[in-house]
């Protein structure tokens, strides 16, 4: 038997074939929205690699002149799927693209494709959402709420539905301090929000957005809250689950360690710090960081689908897949581990030696951003102008500060989550499934996981080959020397200015 913390190889997976969860997914036809996203890719890889599913239907919309088929090929070009290609080289025959869009009536699915889904599908994963925090309310309502409505309607039409999983977020109820695994009454129902969006134009909605979203930091969390309400009200009688993941970060184990494909949340901070750009963060370092590895999150999600598909229930269970109840980590500890491991594998793309200051004071954050970000950016732009190049650093820092402002809401507040349903689900799994679908957060080694995450971010997100690490270390040593020369020279200059001011003051009043 493989130990609970070990990585499952291809041989291990084959040895365990026939576990309860694998048997549930055997010969099942899956339909999923959000296949091009972070969670969606991991869900596809996991099911295709470890379960003998019949077919995987994925909703794909045309984008930037690219058709459905070319977008599907782009998905599987990712290094994430290299292991799947080795172990199941014929997996592509199971992938069927369904042209559509969550913002359109009926998901934009053709009558022929809709009939196909009604007849064939057994399990539905609704993962698609706009995760832009500054999204226009009309668009956010259209994708996150109306899209959910359309998926629920499709599920009601499916002839042999075993499970429907609606992926929400742990912050769908962030207007509360304590968040249990239950539904909460919204200020406006999901159904009424859809009607409001249909009746009002975008400009009018923009005008009333601050009042509508009051209590929520952005349109994303607000509309995910409304989507939950729609599921609670209209998915009764369906084998339905609402799954709320916390902030999702790189893989801990599989299919490759440390994989990630986006700059959202803490990952964006790590990239900014590693590039030598981000030196100040507004964050209460003593608060818990609700961050979870994406592969463990997906394993829990897949187990939740198995549970609802094999257990008769009258209610819709909610799962909070979060960190703090079992294995909390503070932002301070996460930052310390990131700096410790990041300094050992710097990137060649860094423009400066990296240091980071965490402050829980917003005025202090603004002051430090001015001195540590904007002043250096101004001088760098001057250098670019003198060399005949277009200045860009001040604009880059404006974007960085906007990103930091957006995520600061989640860095400076504490929520108290309960996760009894998740813990009960873990206990319900047999020994084989605990190996294959491992999601026990209490067993996660934050030190080792952070080290692997930094390595993965460097390789998969920053596209910096591991072979460049020795050269990057040499370069970072030079940048460190230059950094301290600049720091000491700046301090000396400031002290000299202070001396001149004091001398002037003394001359005026005492001489």
Secondary structure by P-SEA (a helix, b strand, c coil): cccccccccaaaaaaacccaaaaaaccbbbbbcccccaaaaaaaaaaaccccccbbbbbbbbcccccaaaaaaaaaccccaaaaaaacccccccbbbbbbccccccccccaaaaaaaaccccbbbcccccccccccaaaaaaccaaaaaaaaaaaaacccccbbbbbbcccccccccccccbbbbccccaaaaaaaaaaccaaaaaaaccccccccccaaaaaaaaaaaaaaccccccbbbbbbbcccccccccccccccccccaaaaaaaaaaaccccccccccccccccccaaaaaaaaaaaaaaaacccccbbbbbbccccccccccaaaaaaaaaaaaaaccccccccbbbbbbbccaaaaaaaaaaacaaaaaaaaaaaaaacccccaaaaaaaaaaaaaaacccccbbbbbbcaaaaaaaaaccaaaaaaaccccccccaaaaaaaaaaaaacccccccccaaaaaaaaaaaaaaaaaaaaaaaaaaaaaaaaaaaaaaaaaccc
